[in-house]
Amino acid sequence: MVDILLPETAISVLPFSAEPMTNWKRSVDVRQFIDALYEDIYPPFSKTLYDREKKDMRAWSKRFSTQAKKTIPSKSPSSQDVSIPDFAEDMNFGKMAKYVIAWKSSVQTVLEEAGFYSLAHILEADGEIDCSLLLASNLYYKQAVQVLRSFIEETFIPINFCENVEEYNQWKANSYHIPPLRGRDGLIKKLVNKGIITQPLGNEISDLYGGLNGFIHGSEDKLIYKGIFTGSKGGLQFKISDYESWCDYLARSIYIGIRLLRINYVQWERIRSVKRAALKERGKILCSVCHNEEDYDVTVFPPEGVECDVLVTAPDGTQFKADKSFPGVIQHIYRCKHCGQKTTIDPNPSTTAYHIDVALEGEVNIEDIFS
């Protein structure tokens, strides 16, 4: 079922409202988003994830405050005009924080279930968000926005690659030049014409990407040292307008990025389900990282000839011992010969949600089994 990850019930919660972190309640929209993400996976984890990510953003608010205060010129008359907000009580920071939490939560669900087309792109996009936070907390607002242009590309390009496998293969071989996103012959228009993304979303991407270009191409009003020819001494210090602009750009980028992530997941899952069915008939699997279909080393766990103790926990909490014949005990570990990715396949799955613990007897090196 393609809707198990990044479901529409989560996407429908977007966009988020602007409210300070100190005002967030149990029913805050970003918590609703995370609850919807895990509703069909493991609902109890949503609270753990929300609390963890919220704590992380509170830590970021303190970093923002510390760095902003360090850069106020102590002897400059203009320093009296510099007002640094309490970021945890600032609605701009609160809205931005919601989107970062939603992004981090979305990435976690996709990585947990291998629901990505290109692992490199999703990891790189996630890194851009971390980079933007780090740069902005240190008052490099221009650079913090610049990396968001790469973020948009890295969430958008896999959608094109999913439709054009040969181009993806060329990209992996470093022989592919990414064409323009915007314009008459741009990728946005091509994907809109194919019905893969909607025209309104295409317009959103194009408008945002155009705004981000100003930070790449050195528009004077986007510089850290803007206005220097008029006597401005601002430079690297907290600027409320630049800070608020960055918050807005980051929120808009993630708002688009999450929706692109879902489009790519649904797009790839439909293709992958067909591939998996065909490969299964041949005793093959599909590597989630490099898409290899043929070259694997296969290991059986528990290994043949090794005794083991099997403890099964039933859905009602009762426990009992079993042997290797119990459904779900035997696992096949496929190690991709191309990228080394390990994939576990259950050839005889349990019909009920049992939790199975296997303890090998004797001196057995687990790493040797899976190497």
C-alpha positions as CSV (number, residue, x, y, z in Angstrom):
1,M,0.0,0.0,0.0
2,V,1.7,3.2,-1.2
3,D,0.1,5.4,1.4
4,I,1.7,3.8,4.5
5,L,4.6,6.3,4.4
6,L,4.0,10.1,4.3
7,P,0.2,9.5,4.2
8,E,-2.2,12.1,3.0
9,T,-3.6,12.5,6.5
10,A,-0.2,13.9,7.5
11,I,0.3,16.1,4.3
12,S,-3.2,17.5,4.9
13,V,-2.0,19.0,8.2
14,L,0.3,21.3,6.3
15,P,0.9,24.3,6.2
16,F,1.7,24.9,9.9
17,S,0.7,28.0,11.8
18,A,3.2,30.5,13.2
19,E,3.3,30.2,17.0
20,P,6.1,30.3,19.6
21,M,7.5,27.0,20.9
22,T,6.4,28.1,24.4
23,N,2.8,28.1,23.2
24,W,2.8,24.6,21.7
25,K,0.2,22.3,23.3
26,R,-0.6,18.6,23.0
27,S,-2.7,19.3,19.9
28,V,-0.2,21.5,18.2
29,D,-0.3,20.9,14.4
30,V,3.2,19.5,14.1
31,R,2.4,16.9,16.7
32,Q,-0.7,16.0,14.7
33,F,1.6,15.7,11.6
34,I,3.9,13.2,13.4
35,D,0.9,11.3,14.9
36,A,-0.4,10.8,11.3
37,L,3.0,9.7,10.0
38,Y,3.1,6.8,12.5
39,E,-0.6,6.0,12.7
40,D,-0.2,2.9,10.5
41,I,3.4,2.1,11.5
42,Y,3.8,2.3,15.3
43,P,1.6,5.0,16.9
44,P,3.4,4.9,20.4
45,F,6.6,6.1,18.8
46,S,5.1,9.4,17.6
47,K,5.3,11.0,21.1
48,T,8.9,9.9,21.5
49,L,9.9,11.3,18.2
50,Y,8.0,14.6,18.8
51,D,9.6,15.1,22.2
52,R,13.1,14.3,20.9
53,E,12.8,16.7,18.0
54,K,11.2,19.4,20.0
55,K,14.1,19.2,22.6
56,D,16.6,19.5,19.7
57,M,14.9,22.7,18.4
58,R,14.9,24.1,22.0
59,A,18.6,23.5,22.0
60,W,18.9,25.4,18.7
61,S,17.0,28.3,20.1
62,K,19.6,28.6,22.8
63,R,22.4,28.5,20.2
64,F,20.7,31.2,18.2
65,S,20.5,33.4,21.3
66,T,24.1,32.8,22.4
67,Q,25.6,33.6,19.0
68,A,23.3,36.7,18.4
69,K,24.4,38.2,21.7
70,K,28.1,37.7,21.0
71,T,28.0,39.9,17.9
72,I,26.3,43.0,19.3
73,P,28.9,45.8,19.0
74,S,29.4,46.8,22.7
75,K,30.6,50.4,22.0
76,S,28.5,51.2,18.9
77,P,25.6,53.7,19.4
78,S,23.6,51.6,16.9
79,S,23.9,48.6,19.2
80,Q,21.1,50.0,21.3
81,D,18.8,49.5,18.3
82,V,19.6,45.8,18.1
83,S,16.7,43.9,19.7
84,I,17.3,40.1,20.0
85,P,14.2,38.1,20.6
86,D,13.7,35.2,22.9
87,F,13.8,32.6,20.1
88,A,11.7,30.1,22.0
89,E,9.0,32.8,22.3
90,D,9.4,34.1,18.7
91,M,6.6,33.0,16.3
92,N,9.0,33.1,13.3
93,F,11.4,30.7,15.0
94,G,8.4,28.6,16.2
95,K,7.0,28.2,12.6
96,M,10.5,27.4,11.3
97,A,11.0,24.8,14.1
98,K,7.8,23.1,13.2
99,Y,8.9,22.5,9.7
100,V,12.3,21.3,10.7
101,I,10.7,18.8,13.1
102,A,8.3,17.7,10.4
103,W,11.1,17.2,7.9
104,K,13.3,15.2,10.4
105,S,10.3,13.0,11.2
106,S,9.5,12.4,7.6
107,V,13.0,11.5,6.7
108,Q,13.1,9.0,9.6
109,T,10.0,7.2,8.5
110,V,11.3,7.0,4.9
111,L,14.7,5.8,5.9
112,E,13.2,3.2,8.3
113,E,11.1,1.6,5.6
114,A,13.6,2.2,2.7
115,G,10.9,4.4,1.0
116,F,13.3,6.4,-1.1
117,Y,14.4,6.3,-4.7
118,S,17.8,7.7,-4.2
119,L,19.4,7.4,-0.7
120,A,22.1,9.9,-1.6
121,H,19.7,12.6,-2.4
122,I,17.6,12.3,0.8
123,L,20.7,12.2,3.0
124,E,22.1,15.2,1.2
125,A,18.9,17.1,1.5
126,D,18.7,16.4,5.2
127,G,22.3,17.6,5.5
128,E,21.3,20.9,3.8
129,I,18.7,21.6,6.6
130,D,21.3,20.9,9.3
131,C,23.8,23.2,7.5
132,S,21.2,26.0,7.1
133,L,20.5,25.9,10.8
134,L,24.2,26.0,11.7
135,L,24.9,28.9,9.3
136,A,21.9,30.9,10.4
137,S,22.7,30.4,14.1
138,N,26.1,31.9,13.4
139,L,24.4,34.8,11.5
140,Y,25.5,33.7,8.0
141,Y,22.0,34.3,6.7
142,K,22.9,34.6,3.1
143,Q,24.8,31.3,3.1
144,A,22.0,29.7,5.2
145,V,19.5,30.5,2.4
146,Q,21.9,29.5,-0.4
147,V,22.0,25.8,0.7
148,L,18.2,25.7,0.5
149,R,18.5,26.0,-3.3
150,S,20.4,22.7,-3.2
151,F,17.8,21.3,-0.9
152,I,15.0,22.0,-3.4
153,E,17.1,20.4,-6.2
154,E,17.8,17.3,-4.1
155,T,14.2,16.7,-3.3
156,F,13.0,17.5,-6.8
157,I,15.6,15.7,-9.0
158,P,14.9,12.1,-7.8
159,I,11.3,12.5,-9.2
160,N,12.8,13.1,-12.6
161,F,15.3,10.3,-12.2
162,C,12.5,7.9,-11.2
163,E,10.9,8.6,-14.6
164,N,14.2,8.6,-16.5
165,V,16.3,5.7,-15.2
166,E,19.0,6.2,-17.9
167,E,19.6,9.7,-16.6
168,Y,19.9,8.4,-13.1
169,N,22.5,5.9,-14.2
170,Q,24.4,8.7,-15.9
171,W,24.2,10.8,-12.8
172,K,25.6,7.9,-10.7
173,A,28.5,7.7,-13.2
174,N,29.1,11.4,-12.9
175,S,28.3,11.9,-16.6
176,Y,25.0,13.8,-16.2
177,H,24.5,17.6,-16.3
178,I,21.3,18.6,-14.4
179,P,19.2,20.7,-16.7
180,P,17.4,23.9,-15.6
181,L,14.5,23.5,-13.3
182,R,12.6,26.5,-14.6
183,G,11.7,27.9,-18.0
184,R,10.1,26.6,-21.1
185,D,12.3,23.5,-21.3
186,G,12.8,23.1,-17.6
187,L,12.2,20.0,-15.5
188,I,9.4,21.6,-13.6
189,K,7.4,22.1,-16.8
190,K,8.2,18.6,-18.1
191,L,7.0,17.0,-14.9
192,V,3.8,19.1,-14.8
193,N,3.1,18.1,-18.4
194,K,3.4,14.5,-17.5
195,G,1.0,15.0,-14.6
196,I,3.6,13.9,-12.0
197,I,3.4,17.2,-10.1
198,T,0.5,19.7,-10.2
199,Q,0.7,23.1,-11.9
200,P,0.2,24.9,-8.5
201,L,3.0,23.0,-6.9
202,G,5.2,23.6,-10.0
203,N,4.5,27.4,-9.6
204,E,5.4,27.2,-5.9
205,I,8.7,25.5,-6.7
206,S,9.5,27.9,-9.5
207,D,8.7,31.0,-7.4
208,L,10.8,29.8,-4.5
209,Y,13.7,28.7,-6.6
210,G,13.7,32.1,-8.3
211,G,13.9,33.8,-4.9
212,L,16.7,31.6,-3.8
213,N,18.7,32.4,-6.9
214,G,19.1,36.0,-5.7
215,F,21.2,34.7,-2.8
216,I,23.3,32.6,-5.2
217,H,24.0,35.3,-7.7
218,G,25.0,38.0,-5.3
219,S,22.1,40.5,-5.2
220,E,23.3,43.4,-3.2
221,D,20.4,43.3,-0.8
222,K,21.1,39.7,0.0
223,L,24.7,40.2,1.1
224,I,25.9,40.1,4.7
225,Y,27.7,43.4,4.1
226,K,24.9,45.0,2.2
227,G,24.8,48.8,2.1
228,I,28.5,49.2,2.9
229,F,28.9,51.8,0.2
230,T,26.3,54.0,2.1
231,G,28.2,53.8,5.3
232,S,26.6,50.7,6.9
233,K,28.7,49.0,9.5
234,G,26.4,46.1,10.0
235,G,28.3,43.1,8.7
236,L,28.2,39.8,10.7
237,Q,25.7,40.5,13.4
238,F,22.1,39.8,14.3
239,K,19.7,41.5,11.8
240,I,16.0,40.9,12.5
241,S,15.0,41.3,8.9
242,D,17.5,38.8,7.6
243,Y,16.7,36.4,10.4
244,E,12.9,36.6,9.6
245,S,13.6,36.2,5.9
246,W,15.7,33.1,6.5
247,C,13.0,31.6,8.8
248,D,10.4,32.1,6.0
249,Y,12.7,30.6,3.3
250,L,13.4,27.6,5.4
251,A,9.8,27.0,6.2
252,R,8.7,27.4,2.5
253,S,11.5,25.1,1.4
254,I,10.5,22.3,3.7
255,Y,6.8,22.8,3.0
256,I,7.7,22.0,-0.6
257,G,10.3,19.4,0.2
258,I,8.0,17.2,2.2
259,R,5.4,17.1,-0.5
260,L,8.1,16.3,-3.1
261,L,9.3,13.5,-0.8
262,R,5.8,12.0,-0.8
263,I,5.4,12.3,-4.6
264,N,8.7,10.5,-5.1
265,Y,7.8,7.8,-2.6
266,V,4.4,7.1,-4.2
267,Q,6.0,7.2,-7.7
268,W,8.8,4.8,-6.8
269,E,6.6,2.5,-4.7
270,R,4.3,1.8,-7.6
271,I,7.3,0.9,-9.8
272,R,9.0,-1.0,-7.1
273,S,6.0,-3.2,-6.2
274,V,5.9,-4.4,-9.8
275,K,9.6,-5.0,-9.8
276,R,9.6,-6.9,-6.5
277,A,6.8,-9.2,-7.7
278,A,8.7,-10.1,-10.8
279,L,12.0,-10.6,-9.0
280,K,10.4,-12.7,-6.3
281,E,9.3,-15.2,-8.8
282,R,12.9,-15.6,-9.8
283,G,14.2,-15.7,-6.3
284,K,15.8,-12.3,-6.6
285,I,15.4,-9.0,-4.7
286,L,15.8,-5.3,-5.4
287,C,18.6,-3.4,-3.6
288,S,17.1,-0.3,-2.0
289,V,20.3,1.7,-2.3
290,C,21.8,1.0,-5.8
291,H,18.8,-0.9,-7.4
292,N,20.9,-3.9,-8.2
293,E,18.6,-6.9,-9.1
294,E,21.0,-9.7,-9.7
295,D,24.3,-9.8,-7.8
296,Y,24.0,-10.9,-4.1
297,D,25.6,-13.1,-1.5
298,V,22.9,-14.8,0.5
299,T,23.3,-15.9,4.2
300,V,20.8,-17.9,6.2
301,F,20.2,-16.9,9.8
302,P,20.3,-18.7,12.2
303,P,23.1,-20.5,10.4
304,E,22.8,-24.2,9.5
305,G,24.5,-26.5,12.0
306,V,24.4,-23.9,14.8
307,E,22.1,-24.6,17.7
308,C,19.9,-21.8,19.0
309,D,17.3,-20.8,21.6
310,V,14.2,-19.2,20.2
311,L,11.9,-17.2,22.5
312,V,8.6,-16.0,21.0
313,T,6.5,-13.2,22.5
314,A,2.9,-13.4,21.4
315,P,0.7,-10.3,20.8
316,D,-1.0,-10.8,24.2
317,G,2.4,-10.7,25.9
318,T,2.7,-14.4,26.7
319,Q,6.1,-16.0,25.9
320,F,7.1,-19.5,24.8
321,K,10.1,-21.3,23.4
322,A,10.2,-22.6,19.8
323,D,12.6,-24.1,17.3
324,K,13.8,-23.0,13.9
325,S,10.6,-24.4,12.2
326,F,8.5,-21.6,13.8
327,P,7.4,-19.1,11.2
328,G,9.5,-16.0,11.2
329,V,12.6,-17.6,12.8
330,I,14.6,-18.3,9.6
331,Q,15.8,-15.1,7.8
332,H,17.7,-14.7,4.5
333,I,20.3,-12.0,4.5
334,Y,21.0,-10.6,1.0
335,R,24.3,-8.6,0.8
336,C,24.5,-6.5,-2.4
337,K,27.7,-7.1,-4.2
338,H,27.6,-3.6,-5.7
339,C,27.1,-1.4,-2.6
340,G,27.2,-3.7,0.4
341,Q,23.6,-3.0,1.5
342,K,22.1,-5.8,3.6
343,T,18.5,-6.7,3.1
344,T,16.6,-9.2,5.4
345,I,13.9,-11.3,3.8
346,D,11.6,-13.5,5.8
347,P,10.9,-16.6,3.6
348,N,8.2,-18.0,6.0
349,P,6.7,-15.0,7.8
350,S,4.5,-15.4,10.8
351,T,0.8,-14.8,10.2
352,T,0.5,-12.9,13.5
353,A,2.6,-10.2,15.0
354,Y,5.0,-12.3,17.1
355,H,8.3,-10.9,18.4
356,I,11.0,-13.4,18.0
357,D,14.4,-13.4,19.9
358,V,17.1,-15.8,18.7
359,A,20.1,-16.6,20.8
360,L,22.9,-18.7,19.2
361,E,24.6,-21.3,21.4
362,G,28.3,-21.6,21.6
363,E,31.0,-19.2,20.4
364,V,29.7,-17.8,17.2
365,N,30.9,-14.5,15.7
366,I,27.8,-12.7,14.4
367,E,29.9,-10.4,12.2
368,D,31.4,-13.4,10.4
369,I,27.9,-14.6,9.6
370,F,26.9,-11.4,8.0
371,S,30.2,-10.4,6.4
